[in-house]
Amino acid sequence: MLKWVGCSIVPKAGSRGGQQAFGSLALGDEWRGTNGLLSPYGRVNIARASLDSDCATTRTTGALTYFRQTIRDDAAFQGLRSALNMPSKFGMFTPQARLAYQHSLQDAGQRLDGIQ
């Protein structure tokens, strides 16, 4: 990765690796009738990511330093979806609606940057 810092003409070279994991658990129910359906649901998403630290190398001053960064992005969802079956002369007309609420379970994470 090449980075340009300030007015310097010399590119700064660096590399930054990391890992990422994600999981989701959902639970719901569905009630169907002759005229439509009603389905409440809930879901929890768990996500983790980390970026390794990096210090750009250069022959001049002004190299960037990135410290290790970890991110947690957990969220809970609850919702309700519905559909209504209405016969028409062309077939079945089925309008659908979904109502959902999302709540974050923590802060987004921390990041520290530095300049040498």
trRosetta pair geometry for C-beta under 8 A, 3 or more apart (Angstrom, degrees):
i j d omega theta_ij theta_ji phi_ij phi_ji
1 13 7.2 132 73 -157 50 53
1 14 5.5 -41 71 74 100 71
1 15 6.1 144 14 -94 98 46
1 16 7.0 -26 18 12 149 90
2 11 4.4 -17 -163 -178 112 131
2 12 6.9 131 -162 66 57 47
2 13 6.0 -29 -100 -96 66 63
3 11 6.9 131 59 -168 37 75
3 12 4.5 -35 67 67 92 104
3 13 7.9 179 20 -78 78 17
3 14 6.4 -2 0 22 118 115
3 56 5.5 -82 43 -105 128 152
3 64 5.9 -59 116 20 159 133
4 8 6.9 -172 -167 75 69 87
4 11 6.2 -53 -82 -114 72 69
4 12 7.3 169 -86 15 22 90
5 8 5.2 19 73 32 79 126
5 12 5.8 41 -13 -14 112 135
5 56 7.7 166 -39 82 128 154
5 58 7.9 -97 22 -35 130 165
5 62 4.4 166 115 148 139 113
5 63 7.3 -145 -19 -101 161 22
5 64 6.2 -174 -87 -39 126 98
5 115 7.7 138 -154 -133 133 111
6 62 5.8 -90 20 -153 124 145
8 12 7.8 57 97 -38 142 99
8 58 7.8 25 160 -173 154 154
8 60 6.1 177 -137 85 130 145
8 62 5.6 -177 -35 76 144 153
10 58 5.8 116 121 -159 120 112
10 59 6.5 -100 -176 47 158 91
10 60 5.3 129 48 9 145 124
11 58 7.7 -155 107 -107 36 106
12 56 3.7 43 157 160 118 134
12 57 6.9 155 -164 64 75 33
12 58 4.5 -53 -109 -58 82 120
12 62 7.6 -124 -65 106 135 85
12 63 5.6 155 -138 -124 132 72
12 64 6.4 119 116 15 158 91
13 56 6.5 144 69 -158 28 80
13 57 5.6 -28 67 57 85 88
13 58 7.4 147 19 -72 68 68
14 54 4.9 96 172 168 122 118
14 55 6.8 -157 -120 94 122 25
14 56 3.9 -78 -45 -98 126 67
14 57 6.7 148 -78 6 74 70
14 64 7.3 -87 -20 70 159 97
14 66 8.0 120 153 14 151 112
15 54 6.4 -159 78 -127 37 123
16 51 5.9 17 164 -177 114 103
16 52 5.8 -174 -161 66 66 84
16 53 7.8 -106 -126 132 94 13
16 54 4.1 -72 -83 -42 95 143
16 66 6.3 -8 -102 72 139 142
17 51 7.6 164 96 -154 32 58
17 52 4.8 26 62 13 75 129
18 49 6.6 35 159 178 126 84
18 50 5.4 -168 -154 97 92 55
18 51 4.1 -41 -84 -104 134 50
18 52 5.8 -149 -73 -7 66 74
19 48 8.0 0 109 115 94 95
19 49 7.1 -172 94 -146 52 50
19 50 5.5 12 49 49 84 94
20 47 7.7 -12 -169 -170 87 90
20 48 7.2 170 -151 92 44 58
20 49 4.5 1 -109 -108 82 89
20 50 7.9 -165 -72 24 52 56
21 47 7.2 171 91 -151 55 48
21 48 4.9 5 55 55 96 97
21 49 7.7 -172 25 -72 57 53
22 45 7.4 -18 -166 -171 91 92
22 46 7.2 157 -155 88 44 58
22 47 4.8 0 -109 -108 82 84
22 48 7.8 -162 -71 27 47 59
23 45 7.5 162 88 -155 47 49
23 46 4.8 -5 61 59 93 102
23 47 7.8 -175 27 -73 56 50
24 43 6.3 -1 -174 -174 100 107
24 44 7.1 170 -151 86 54 49
24 45 4.9 -14 -103 -105 89 71
24 46 7.4 -171 -76 23 42 68
25 43 6.9 166 87 -152 46 59
25 44 5.1 -2 56 54 94 94
26 41 6.4 1 -174 -178 101 113
26 42 7.1 169 -152 91 57 47
26 43 4.2 -14 -103 -102 84 93
26 44 8.0 -169 -75 23 46 57
27 41 6.8 165 90 -155 44 67
27 42 5.3 -7 61 60 90 92
27 43 7.5 176 21 -78 60 50
28 39 5.9 36 170 174 120 97
28 40 6.5 -171 -146 100 79 48
28 41 3.2 -19 -97 -105 116 91
28 42 7.0 171 -75 20 70 55
29 39 6.6 -166 91 -145 48 65
29 40 6.1 11 48 56 90 82
29 41 7.7 -173 21 -79 51 63
30 37 6.1 -8 -172 -171 94 120
30 38 7.7 158 -154 82 50 42
30 39 4.3 -7 -106 -103 75 106
31 37 6.5 158 84 -156 51 66
31 38 4.9 -9 59 59 104 89
31 39 7.1 -172 23 -75 63 56
32 36 7.7 -136 -145 121 59 31
32 37 4.7 -23 -102 -100 68 97
33 36 6.2 8 59 54 92 53
33 37 7.2 174 22 -84 67 46
34 85 7.4 -107 147 62 48 133
35 84 6.4 -13 154 -152 86 70
35 85 5.5 -156 -164 51 36 90
36 82 6.6 37 153 177 127 83
36 83 4.9 -168 -157 98 94 62
36 84 4.2 -37 -82 -107 144 40
36 85 5.1 -170 -71 0 65 77
36 94 7.6 152 -113 -142 87 89
37 81 8.0 7 107 110 102 85
37 82 6.6 -174 91 -147 60 50
37 83 5.0 23 42 45 91 97
38 80 7.3 -14 -169 -170 82 100
38 81 8.0 164 -155 88 38 48
38 82 5.1 -1 -107 -108 65 93
39 80 7.0 152 82 -158 50 53
39 81 4.9 -15 65 61 103 88
39 82 7.1 -180 23 -77 72 47
40 78 7.7 -6 -173 -174 92 87
40 79 7.3 168 -153 94 53 45
40 80 5.1 -23 -101 -101 67 81
41 77 7.8 0 112 114 92 102
41 78 7.3 175 93 -152 52 48
41 79 5.4 -12 61 64 90 87
41 80 7.5 168 19 -85 71 34
41 81 7.2 9 5 4 116 100
42 76 7.4 -12 -171 -175 95 89
42 77 6.6 160 -158 89 48 65
42 78 5.0 -12 -105 -104 82 75
42 79 7.7 163 -84 21 40 66
43 76 7.4 162 87 -158 51 47
43 77 4.3 0 57 55 95 112
43 78 7.9 -176 23 -74 65 37
43 79 8.0 -3 8 12 102 107
44 74 7.4 -2 -177 -171 88 92
44 75 7.5 175 -152 90 49 46
44 76 5.3 -15 -104 -106 77 74
44 77 7.6 -161 -72 22 33 74
45 73 7.6 -29 118 119 109 83
45 74 6.6 176 92 -149 64 47
45 75 4.9 6 52 53 106 88
45 76 7.9 -160 23 -75 69 30
45 77 7.4 50 -10 -12 100 108
46 74 5.2 2 -113 -110 60 94
47 71 7.7 -22 119 116 97 96
47 72 7.2 140 84 -163 65 42
47 73 4.2 -19 69 65 117 95
47 74 6.8 -170 29 -72 68 50
48 70 7.6 -20 -166 -169 86 91
48 71 7.2 151 -159 84 41 63
48 72 6.0 -11 -104 -105 70 66
48 73 7.9 -170 -72 26 29 72
49 70 7.3 161 89 -156 52 48
49 71 4.5 -5 60 56 96 108
49 73 7.6 15 7 3 105 110
50 68 6.9 -3 -174 -176 100 94
50 69 6.7 166 -154 89 53 55
50 70 4.7 -13 -104 -104 90 73
50 71 7.2 -171 -76 19 43 71
51 66 7.3 -48 126 142 122 127
51 68 6.9 173 88 -154 61 49
51 69 4.4 11 48 52 103 102
52 68 6.1 -33 -148 -109 33 83
53 65 7.5 0 -176 -179 100 83
53 66 6.1 179 -152 97 54 67
53 67 5.2 -22 -111 -147 105 33
53 68 4.7 -54 -48 -50 89 69
54 64 8.0 20 106 106 93 91
54 65 7.3 179 93 -152 51 45
54 66 4.6 15 50 50 89 106
55 63 6.3 51 174 140 81 123
55 64 7.5 -171 -147 97 46 48
55 65 4.7 -5 -108 -110 83 82
55 66 7.6 -158 -70 28 43 62
55 116 7.2 49 -154 -27 108 136
56 63 4.5 -161 79 -162 87 88
56 64 4.7 50 8 48 123 78
56 65 7.5 -123 15 -68 74 44
57 63 6.6 12 -106 -128 16 140
58 61 7.9 -108 92 -3 120 3
58 62 7.1 -37 72 71 154 78
58 63 4.9 -173 22 -81 108 99
61 116 7.2 -133 -160 110 73 81
62 115 6.7 -24 -150 -170 51 107
62 116 7.4 151 -145 72 2 71
63 115 7.6 152 81 -159 40 60
63 116 4.8 -6 64 47 88 118
64 113 7.1 -30 -167 -170 101 100
64 114 7.5 138 -167 83 56 50
64 115 6.1 -39 -109 -106 58 67
64 116 7.6 -159 -91 10 9 85
65 113 7.3 143 84 -171 60 53
65 114 4.2 -21 69 72 108 99
65 115 7.0 -173 20 -86 85 16
65 116 5.7 88 -27 -37 114 97
66 69 7.4 -47 167 -24 100 112
66 112 7.9 137 -162 90 49 62
66 113 5.9 -24 -108 -116 67 73
66 114 7.7 -174 -78 30 25 73
67 111 7.9 150 63 -171 92 50
67 112 4.2 0 38 77 132 108
67 113 7.4 -140 11 -83 85 26
67 114 6.9 67 -33 -3 99 109
69 109 6.8 67 178 154 91 126
69 110 7.0 -153 -139 91 75 59
69 111 5.0 10 -118 -109 124 76
69 112 7.5 -172 -83 26 86 66
70 109 6.3 -153 100 -147 50 110
70 110 7.4 19 55 48 73 84
71 108 6.9 -24 -145 162 96 64
71 109 3.7 -45 -113 -77 69 155
72 106 5.5 4 100 76 120 140
72 107 8.0 69 64 72 98 61
72 109 6.4 152 25 -80 59 90
73 104 7.8 -61 -157 -140 63 99
73 108 6.9 19 -94 -139 87 61
73 109 7.6 -42 -56 -36 82 111
74 104 7.3 106 81 -167 58 59
74 105 3.9 -47 100 52 106 125
74 106 5.9 56 42 14 104 103
75 102 5.6 0 179 -171 123 100
75 103 6.6 157 -159 78 72 42
75 104 5.5 -40 -101 -104 85 49
75 105 6.2 -156 -88 -6 27 91
76 102 7.4 155 82 -154 44 52
76 103 5.0 -15 60 60 92 97
76 105 6.2 89 -15 -60 95 107
77 100 6.1 -11 -168 -170 105 107
77 101 6.9 156 -153 81 56 50
77 102 5.2 -19 -99 -100 81 73
77 103 7.8 -180 -78 20 36 69
78 100 7.3 165 88 -151 38 61
78 101 5.4 -8 59 56 83 98
79 98 6.4 10 176 -177 126 88
79 99 6.0 172 -154 92 77 53
79 100 3.6 -17 -98 -103 121 77
79 101 6.8 178 -76 17 68 62
80 98 7.4 171 89 -151 47 50
80 99 5.0 0 56 56 90 99
80 100 7.9 -169 26 -73 51 53
81 96 7.0 3 -177 -177 97 100
81 97 7.0 176 -152 93 56 50
81 98 4.4 -12 -106 -105 89 83
81 99 7.7 -176 -79 24 45 60
82 96 7.0 170 90 -153 48 59
82 97 5.3 -4 58 58 92 92
82 98 7.8 178 21 -79 61 44
83 94 5.4 13 -178 180 111 101
83 95 7.1 174 -147 91 62 42
83 96 4.6 -20 -98 -102 88 82
83 97 7.7 175 -78 20 44 63
84 94 6.8 172 76 -148 45 56
84 95 5.7 -2 50 59 98 86
85 92 5.7 -28 -158 -167 92 116
85 93 7.9 131 -162 74 43 49
85 94 5.4 -13 -101 -100 60 92
86 92 7.2 132 68 -165 40 63
86 93 4.6 -34 74 71 96 97
86 94 7.2 173 23 -80 72 41
86 95 7.5 16 10 6 119 91
87 91 7.9 -113 -147 146 62 26
87 92 6.0 -43 -102 -106 54 65
87 93 7.4 118 -150 20 4 81
88 91 6.4 4 62 59 88 41
88 92 7.2 141 20 -119 81 15
88 93 4.7 57 -16 -20 125 113
90 93 7.8 69 64 -57 99 94
104 108 7.9 -33 -167 -70 147 69
107 110 8.0 42 116 -50 127 76
